[in-house]
Every structure is written in C-alpha cells, then in structure tokens.
C-alpha cells in the first residue's frame, strides 16, 4: 500500500510545483505589463516664440505668446521689403491678442494689427510639430500679416 501513497504524494508535489511556477510566471507577466506603460506625454504649451518656416532675407514673421494668469497673450511681428515695411507691436503693453488659455490644440482670437486699430480674426492650430496661423477674417484697414503661415517654435531670425 505504500506505492499508491508515494505516487499520490509525487503527483501532489508536482501539481504544487506547477501551480507555484504558474504564479511566478503570472507575476512576471504582470510586472512587464505594468512597466510597458507609455511614458507620460509632455504637455504642449503655446507659450514661446514661433518663427515662420519660410523666412528669407526680404520677409520675416514671428509670433510671441506667453501665459499670464489664465490668459494667453500674443504679439506678432511681420517685416517685409528688406525691412521697409513692418506690422509689429513695439512693446509688451501693445499686444496683438489676448484669449483665455486654450485647453486644446486650436483657438481663435480677435487680433489687432500693429499698424491700425481695425480688428481681424485668426485661427491658430498646433498640429504636433507646427503652429498654423490662418486669418479667417481680415481687418477692415491696412495690415501686413500673412493670411496663412506655418511657424516653428524657437525659430527666430
């Protein structure tokens, strides 16, 4: 009668070892799943100086935006004809637009050119790499800012 008990003990021990091995494997898998979470995304910020992708020696467009409290303040400067014509705001109190700080990657702002008091409307969108500037309503008087521009953060000439 000793043989069936030995076989049963061997079966029980083998089963316990198998269960223990499965538990260890499951814990290892759980750890690797937890550690394979993607790194948290760096939060995007509109704040900074953005420069026109197509600046050349004759034309330059830049947009400076900064967060002040709950608002985003924007000031643009457009220079053309080798510096002969400019549409810029000359100090921090004379800004192009002020909007509540956007929660997404797109916002619309009413803007004032640096060379007139008429207002226009611009849609600004961040596409993951570029800031896209598109005037959706032109000011009723003189302005020089481009109707569309693709800007790169930190590119200032």
C-alpha positions as a LaTeX table, in Angstrom:
\begin{tabular}{lrrr}
\hline
Residue & $x$ (\AA) & $y$ (\AA) & $z$ (\AA) \\
\hline
Unk1 & 0.00 & 0.00 & 0.00 \\
Unk2 & 2.97 & 2.31 & 0.15 \\
Unk3 & 3.20 & 2.60 & $-3.65$ \\
Unk4 & $-0.13$ & 4.40 & $-4.19$ \\
Unk5 & 0.69 & 6.87 & $-1.39$ \\
Unk6 & 4.12 & 7.59 & $-2.92$ \\
Unk7 & 2.57 & 8.11 & $-6.36$ \\
Unk8 & $-0.11$ & 10.35 & $-4.87$ \\
Unk9 & 2.49 & 12.38 & $-2.98$ \\
Unk10 & 4.58 & 12.73 & $-6.12$ \\
Unk11 & 1.50 & 13.87 & $-8.06$ \\
Unk12 & 0.59 & 16.39 & $-5.35$ \\
Unk13 & 4.16 & 17.73 & $-5.15$ \\
Unk14 & 4.33 & 18.02 & $-8.95$ \\
Unk15 & 1.00 & 19.85 & $-9.01$ \\
Unk16 & 2.15 & 22.25 & $-6.26$ \\
Unk17 & 5.39 & 22.97 & $-8.11$ \\
Unk18 & 3.43 & 23.61 & $-11.33$ \\
Unk19 & 0.98 & 25.96 & $-9.57$ \\
Unk20 & 3.88 & 27.82 & $-7.95$ \\
Unk21 & 5.65 & 28.14 & $-11.33$ \\
Unk22 & 2.44 & 29.50 & $-12.91$ \\
Unk23 & 2.06 & 32.03 & $-10.11$ \\
Unk24 & 5.65 & 33.23 & $-10.58$ \\
Unk25 & 5.10 & 33.45 & $-14.37$ \\
Unk26 & 1.88 & 35.41 & $-13.90$ \\
Unk27 & 3.62 & 37.84 & $-11.52$ \\
Unk28 & 6.45 & 38.31 & $-14.03$ \\
Unk29 & 3.95 & 38.99 & $-16.83$ \\
Unk30 & 2.06 & 41.48 & $-14.66$ \\
Unk31 & 5.27 & 43.33 & $-13.84$ \\
Unk32 & 6.26 & 43.55 & $-17.53$ \\
Unk33 & 2.79 & 44.77 & $-18.49$ \\
Unk34 & 2.93 & 47.46 & $-15.79$ \\
Unk35 & 6.42 & 48.58 & $-16.83$ \\
Unk36 & 5.50 & 48.78 & $-20.52$ \\
Unk37 & 3.16 & 51.72 & $-20.00$ \\
Unk38 & 3.99 & 54.56 & $-22.39$ \\
Unk39 & 5.94 & 57.44 & $-20.94$ \\
Unk40 & 3.69 & 60.33 & $-19.97$ \\
Unk41 & 3.34 & 62.87 & $-22.78$ \\
Unk42 & 4.98 & 66.22 & $-22.22$ \\
Unk43 & 2.19 & 68.75 & $-22.03$ \\
Unk44 & 2.14 & 71.08 & $-25.03$ \\
Unk45 & 2.42 & 74.82 & $-24.45$ \\
Unk46 & 1.57 & 77.59 & $-26.90$ \\
Unk47 & 3.88 & 79.89 & $-24.90$ \\
Unk48 & 7.15 & 80.75 & $-26.61$ \\
Unk49 & 8.46 & 82.41 & $-29.71$ \\
Unk50 & 7.39 & 80.93 & $-33.03$ \\
Unk51 & 9.09 & 81.79 & $-36.32$ \\
Unk52 & 7.88 & 81.50 & $-39.89$ \\
Unk53 & 9.13 & 78.41 & $-41.67$ \\
Unk54 & 9.71 & 80.35 & $-44.90$ \\
Unk55 & 11.59 & 83.38 & $-43.57$ \\
Unk56 & 14.01 & 84.78 & $-46.10$ \\
Unk57 & 16.16 & 87.89 & $-46.39$ \\
Unk58 & 13.20 & 90.01 & $-47.53$ \\
Unk59 & 10.36 & 88.78 & $-45.29$ \\
Unk60 & 10.07 & 87.67 & $-41.66$ \\
Unk61 & 7.09 & 86.73 & $-39.48$ \\
Unk62 & 7.22 & 85.80 & $-35.80$ \\
Unk63 & 4.65 & 85.25 & $-33.08$ \\
Unk64 & 5.45 & 85.56 & $-29.38$ \\
Unk65 & 2.93 & 84.06 & $-26.97$ \\
Unk66 & 3.06 & 83.92 & $-23.20$ \\
Unk67 & 0.78 & 82.69 & $-20.45$ \\
Unk68 & $-0.23$ & 85.39 & $-17.99$ \\
Unk69 & $-2.54$ & 84.11 & $-15.29$ \\
Unk70 & $-5.35$ & 82.29 & $-17.09$ \\
Unk71 & $-4.78$ & 84.11 & $-20.40$ \\
Unk72 & $-2.59$ & 83.65 & $-23.45$ \\
Unk73 & $-1.12$ & 86.93 & $-24.72$ \\
Unk74 & 0.09 & 87.02 & $-28.32$ \\
Unk75 & 2.16 & 89.57 & $-30.22$ \\
Unk76 & 3.15 & 89.19 & $-33.85$ \\
Unk77 & 5.69 & 90.99 & $-35.99$ \\
Unk78 & 5.75 & 90.92 & $-39.78$ \\
Unk79 & 8.57 & 92.62 & $-41.66$ \\
Unk80 & 8.80 & 92.74 & $-45.45$ \\
Unk81 & 10.59 & 94.50 & $-48.32$ \\
Unk82 & 14.00 & 94.18 & $-46.64$ \\
Unk83 & 12.70 & 95.95 & $-43.54$ \\
Unk84 & 10.99 & 98.81 & $-45.41$ \\
Unk85 & 7.50 & 97.74 & $-44.25$ \\
Unk86 & 6.57 & 96.37 & $-40.84$ \\
Unk87 & 3.43 & 95.40 & $-38.95$ \\
Unk88 & 4.63 & 94.95 & $-35.38$ \\
Unk89 & 3.69 & 95.80 & $-31.83$ \\
Unk90 & 6.57 & 97.66 & $-30.22$ \\
Unk91 & 6.13 & 96.87 & $-26.52$ \\
Unk92 & 4.57 & 94.43 & $-24.06$ \\
Unk93 & 1.51 & 96.58 & $-23.36$ \\
Unk94 & 0.54 & 96.82 & $-27.04$ \\
Unk95 & $-0.39$ & 93.23 & $-27.93$ \\
Unk96 & $-2.00$ & 91.56 & $-30.94$ \\
Unk97 & $-4.47$ & 89.42 & $-28.97$ \\
Unk98 & $-5.48$ & 88.14 & $-25.53$ \\
Unk99 & $-7.55$ & 84.95 & $-25.11$ \\
Unk100 & $-8.33$ & 82.57 & $-22.25$ \\
Unk101 & $-5.54$ & 79.97 & $-22.23$ \\
Unk102 & $-6.63$ & 77.23 & $-24.68$ \\
Unk103 & $-7.30$ & 73.74 & $-23.36$ \\
Unk104 & $-6.90$ & 72.06 & $-26.75$ \\
Unk105 & $-4.58$ & 72.50 & $-29.70$ \\
Unk106 & $-6.69$ & 75.11 & $-31.55$ \\
Unk107 & $-8.05$ & 78.53 & $-30.71$ \\
Unk108 & $-9.48$ & 81.55 & $-32.46$ \\
Unk109 & $-8.52$ & 85.08 & $-31.49$ \\
Unk110 & $-9.59$ & 88.57 & $-32.42$ \\
Unk111 & $-6.35$ & 90.39 & $-33.27$ \\
Unk112 & $-5.29$ & 93.99 & $-33.81$ \\
Unk113 & $-2.51$ & 94.74 & $-36.32$ \\
Unk114 & 0.41 & 96.86 & $-35.18$ \\
Unk115 & $-0.28$ & 99.46 & $-37.89$ \\
Unk116 & $-4.01$ & 100.06 & $-37.44$ \\
Unk117 & $-6.83$ & 99.83 & $-34.92$ \\
Unk118 & $-9.08$ & 97.61 & $-37.07$ \\
Unk119 & $-9.55$ & 94.06 & $-35.85$ \\
Unk120 & $-9.42$ & 90.73 & $-37.62$ \\
Unk121 & $-9.79$ & 87.11 & $-36.62$ \\
Unk122 & $-7.13$ & 84.41 & $-36.69$ \\
Unk123 & $-7.32$ & 80.66 & $-36.14$ \\
Unk124 & $-4.20$ & 79.16 & $-34.57$ \\
Unk125 & $-3.68$ & 75.39 & $-34.54$ \\
Unk126 & $-0.83$ & 73.23 & $-33.27$ \\
Unk127 & $-0.54$ & 70.07 & $-35.39$ \\
Unk128 & 2.08 & 68.25 & $-33.32$ \\
Unk129 & 5.08 & 69.96 & $-34.92$ \\
Unk130 & 4.00 & 73.27 & $-36.43$ \\
Unk131 & 1.82 & 76.16 & $-35.37$ \\
Unk132 & $-0.54$ & 77.06 & $-38.19$ \\
Unk133 & $-1.69$ & 80.69 & $-38.45$ \\
Unk134 & $-4.73$ & 81.38 & $-40.62$ \\
Unk135 & $-6.56$ & 84.69 & $-40.81$ \\
Unk136 & $-10.27$ & 83.86 & $-41.05$ \\
Unk137 & $-11.49$ & 87.48 & $-41.06$ \\
Unk138 & $-9.25$ & 90.26 & $-42.36$ \\
Unk139 & $-9.11$ & 93.62 & $-40.58$ \\
Unk140 & $-11.05$ & 96.35 & $-42.41$ \\
Unk141 & $-7.96$ & 98.55 & $-42.77$ \\
Unk142 & $-4.27$ & 98.12 & $-43.53$ \\
Unk143 & $-2.38$ & 95.14 & $-42.14$ \\
Unk144 & 0.62 & 93.19 & $-43.41$ \\
Unk145 & 0.49 & 89.87 & $-41.53$ \\
Unk146 & 0.34 & 86.82 & $-43.80$ \\
Unk147 & $-3.06$ & 85.22 & $-44.36$ \\
Unk148 & $-1.52$ & 81.78 & $-43.74$ \\
Unk149 & 1.77 & 80.81 & $-42.14$ \\
Unk150 & 3.38 & 77.69 & $-40.72$ \\
Unk151 & 5.51 & 78.50 & $-37.67$ \\
Unk152 & 8.21 & 76.56 & $-35.85$ \\
Unk153 & 8.77 & 77.00 & $-32.11$ \\
Unk154 & 12.10 & 78.66 & $-31.32$ \\
Unk155 & 12.85 & 79.62 & $-34.95$ \\
Unk156 & 13.57 & 83.33 & $-34.90$ \\
Unk157 & 15.83 & 85.06 & $-37.40$ \\
\hline
\end{tabular}
